[in-house]
């Protein structure tokens, strides 16, 4: 072992991995902001030039590359890929489904009276959003059951 090689205990290793994971999450947010999907729910306006977007993506790639090298220098293995993207997306869609179910009239009545027409409209819209979400869940399940 060289005098430059780090000796980290398990807790320190977990901390370094946690920091790297948190920064990677921030980098994903930066990528999303640079690409600006024009979501009607995004608070940020798309005000980067094409050159700036490319520079941001290059910066993110450089940071991720260097973070990987830091793990290697510290002799810390990268986080294993032990989860399925399919499963994670399905789980996220279930969360969206539960959230959409909270749109129903009874939930809104907790914030004040609702006339019956509005309550019915909101309930129908909630059902529509849940149906679309469930279609995504079923699509993922169908594909996971189809042999490759």
N, C-alpha and C positions, 0 to 999 in steps of 0.2 A: 504494500500500500504506500503510495507516495505521500509526502508531507502535505501535498495540496489536496488530497482526497478527503472529502467530508465524511464525518462519522455522525450520522443522525440516528436518533432512536426512533421507535415506531410512532410515537406521538408527534415528533418533529416532521417525520415523513408525511403523516396524515395532514399536518398543517400546511406543508408546502403544496401537497396535492390539492387541498381545499382552496388555497389561494389561487393556484393555477386554474382550477375549475371555475372559480368566481370570475377571474379575469377573462377566461374564455367565454363565459356567459356575457360579460360586458362587451367583448369583441363581437359577438354575434349580434348584439343590439346595435353596435356601431355599423356593422355590415347592413343591417336592416334599414337603419337611418340613411345610410349612403345610397341605398337602392330605392328608397322612398316608394313604397308600393301604392301610394295615393289612396290609402285606406280612408274612408270617410270618418274614421274614428281616430286617426293619427293627429296629434297636436302639432307635429312638425311639418313645415312646408318644404317642398323640394327646392332647395336653393343652391345646390352644388353644381358646378360645371362638370362636364364629362371628364375633364382632366383631374379635377378634385376627387371625383368618385374613384377613378383609377388609382390615384395616389392614396386614398383611404384604404382601398382594398390591398394595395401593395404594403402599406403600413401594418395592416392586420396580419397579412401573411408573414411579414418579417417578424412581428411580435410572436406569433404562434411558433414559427421556426426556432426562434431564440429560446422561447419557453421550453420547447422540446429538448433543445441542447442543454439548457440548465438542468433539466431532470436527468439527462445522461451524465453530466458532470457530477451531479450529486448522487449518482447511482440509484436513482429512484425510477422504477418501472412506470411507464405510462398507465393511466387508468385503463383497466381491461374493458373491452367492449363486451359487456355481459348482459346487455338489455337489447331487446328487439325494438327498432324504430316503429314497426307495425304496432306492437303492443303499446308503446308510449303514445303514439298518435291515437289509438283506440281509447286509451285511458283519458287523454285530453278531450276527446269527443264526448266521452261519458260526462266529464265535468261540464262541458258546454251544454249538454242535454239537461243536466240538473239545473244549471243556471237558467236556461230557457224555460224550464218548468216553473221557475219562480216568477215569471212574467204574468202568470194567470191572474184573473180578476181578483181572487181572494187576497193575493199578496198585495196588490195595489190598493185594495180597500183599506188595508192597514195604514195607508197614508192619507186617507180621506174617502169620502163617498164617491162611488162610481155609478153613473147611470147605466142601466141594463144594456143598452146598445154598445156603449164603449167597453163595458166588461166583456161582452160577447166578441167584439172585434179584437180586443187584446188576446182573449183566449184563443181565437182562431189563428192569429198571427203567431202566438206561442207554439201552437200545434204544428204550424207550417215550418217554423224554424227547427223544431224537434224532429220533424219528419226528415228534413234535409240532413240533419246531424246523424240520425239513425241510418239513413242510406249510406253515409260514409262508414259507419261502424259495420254494417252488413257487408259492404264492399270489401273491407279489410278482412273480415272473417271468411268470406267466400274465397278470396285469393289465398288466404293462409291454409285453407283446406284443399286447394287444388294442387295436385302433384305437379312438380316442376318438369 
